[in-house]
Amino acid sequence: MSDKINSHKDLKVYQEALLLVKDIYCITSNFPKEELYGLTSQMKRCVISIPSNIAEGSGRKGNAELIRFLYISLGSLSELETQLDISIMLNFTKENKDIQNRIYFIKNMLSKLIISLNNKNEG
C-alpha cells in the first residue's frame, strides 16, 4: 500500500473531519426543535466547514493557499468546540469524551500539517 497522497481524501485529517460531521449530525438530531435555526444550524455549518476547507485548500495552487484554508478549518473547529460546550451547558447533550478526543485529534493534526507545510515553504 502506498503512502502517496493523491487527493484531500487521502489525508487522515480529512477522514477524521468527516467522522466528526457524522458525530455532530447525530448529536444535533436530539436538540430541541426550537434550536433548529439556532445552535443546531450553526454547529452543522461549522462542522461541514472543516472538511470542506481542507478539500478546497487542497484544490488550490500551492502550499500557501492550502495553509490558509487549513487555518480556516482550525477556526471552524474551535468555533464548533465552543458551540459543543454551550450545548452541554444548556443540557441539550451530555459531555462525550469520544467527540472531544476527535476534536483534539483533528486540531493536533491540522496544527502539525500547517507547521509541516510552513517548514516546506521555508526550506
C-alpha positions as CSV (number, residue, x, y, z in Angstrom):
1,M,0.0,0.0,0.0
2,S,1.4,3.4,-1.0
3,D,1.6,6.4,1.4
4,K,1.3,8.7,-1.6
5,I,-1.4,11.4,-1.2
6,N,-3.3,11.8,-4.5
7,S,-6.1,14.0,-3.1
8,H,-7.5,15.5,0.1
9,K,-9.5,12.3,0.6
10,D,-6.2,10.5,1.4
11,L,-5.5,12.9,4.3
12,K,-6.2,11.3,7.7
13,V,-7.3,14.8,9.0
14,Y,-9.9,15.0,6.3
15,Q,-11.2,11.5,7.1
16,E,-11.4,12.3,10.8
17,A,-13.2,15.5,10.0
18,L,-15.8,13.6,8.0
19,L,-16.4,11.3,11.0
20,L,-16.9,14.5,13.2
21,V,-19.6,15.7,10.7
22,K,-21.4,12.4,11.4
23,D,-21.0,12.7,15.1
24,I,-22.3,16.3,15.2
25,Y,-25.3,15.5,13.0
26,C,-26.2,12.6,15.4
27,I,-25.9,14.8,18.4
28,T,-27.9,17.8,17.0
29,S,-30.7,15.5,15.8
30,N,-31.7,15.3,19.5
31,F,-31.6,19.1,20.2
32,P,-34.8,20.9,20.9
33,K,-36.8,21.8,17.7
34,E,-36.7,25.5,18.6
35,E,-32.9,25.3,18.1
36,L,-33.2,24.1,14.5
37,Y,-32.3,27.6,13.2
38,G,-30.0,28.4,16.1
39,L,-27.4,26.3,17.7
40,T,-28.2,23.2,15.6
41,S,-27.8,25.0,12.3
42,Q,-24.6,26.8,13.5
43,M,-23.0,23.6,14.6
44,K,-23.8,21.9,11.4
45,R,-22.4,24.8,9.3
46,C,-19.2,24.8,11.4
47,V,-18.6,21.1,11.2
48,I,-19.2,21.0,7.5
49,S,-16.7,23.8,7.1
50,I,-13.9,21.8,8.5
51,P,-13.5,19.1,5.8
52,S,-14.8,21.4,3.1
53,N,-12.0,23.9,3.7
54,I,-9.4,21.1,3.8
55,A,-10.7,20.0,0.4
56,E,-10.8,23.5,-1.0
57,G,-7.3,24.3,0.2
58,S,-6.0,21.1,-1.3
59,G,-7.6,22.0,-4.7
60,R,-5.8,25.4,-4.7
61,K,-2.5,26.2,-6.1
62,G,0.4,25.9,-3.7
63,N,1.0,25.4,-0.1
64,A,0.3,29.0,0.9
65,E,-3.3,28.6,-0.2
66,L,-3.6,25.2,1.5
67,I,-2.2,26.6,4.7
68,R,-4.8,29.5,4.6
69,F,-7.7,27.1,4.3
70,L,-6.3,24.8,7.0
71,Y,-6.3,27.8,9.3
72,I,-10.0,28.4,8.4
73,S,-10.7,24.7,9.2
74,L,-8.9,25.2,12.6
75,G,-11.0,28.3,13.3
76,S,-14.2,26.4,12.5
77,L,-13.1,23.6,14.7
78,S,-12.6,26.0,17.6
79,E,-15.9,27.5,17.0
80,L,-17.6,24.1,17.0
81,E,-15.8,23.2,20.2
82,T,-17.3,26.3,21.8
83,Q,-20.8,25.5,20.5
84,L,-20.5,22.0,21.8
85,D,-19.6,23.4,25.3
86,I,-22.7,25.6,25.0
87,S,-24.9,22.7,24.1
88,I,-23.6,20.8,27.1
89,M,-24.1,23.8,29.4
90,L,-27.7,24.1,28.2
91,N,-28.3,20.4,28.7
92,F,-29.0,19.7,25.0
93,T,-26.4,16.9,25.1
94,K,-24.1,15.3,27.5
95,E,-20.3,15.5,27.6
96,N,-18.9,13.0,25.1
97,K,-15.2,12.1,25.5
98,D,-15.0,10.4,22.1
99,I,-16.1,13.5,20.3
100,Q,-13.9,15.7,22.5
101,N,-11.0,13.4,21.7
102,R,-11.7,13.5,18.0
103,I,-11.8,17.3,18.1
104,Y,-8.5,17.4,19.9
105,F,-7.0,14.9,17.4
106,I,-8.2,16.9,14.4
107,K,-6.8,20.1,16.0
108,N,-3.5,18.4,16.6
109,M,-3.3,17.0,13.0
110,L,-4.3,20.4,11.4
111,S,-1.7,22.2,13.5
112,K,1.1,19.7,12.6
113,L,0.1,19.8,8.9
114,I,0.3,23.6,9.0
115,I,3.7,23.5,10.7
116,S,5.0,20.9,8.2
117,L,3.8,22.9,5.2
118,N,5.3,26.1,6.6
119,N,8.6,24.3,7.1
120,K,8.5,23.2,3.4
121,N,7.9,26.7,2.3
122,E,10.9,27.9,4.3
123,G,13.2,25.1,3.2
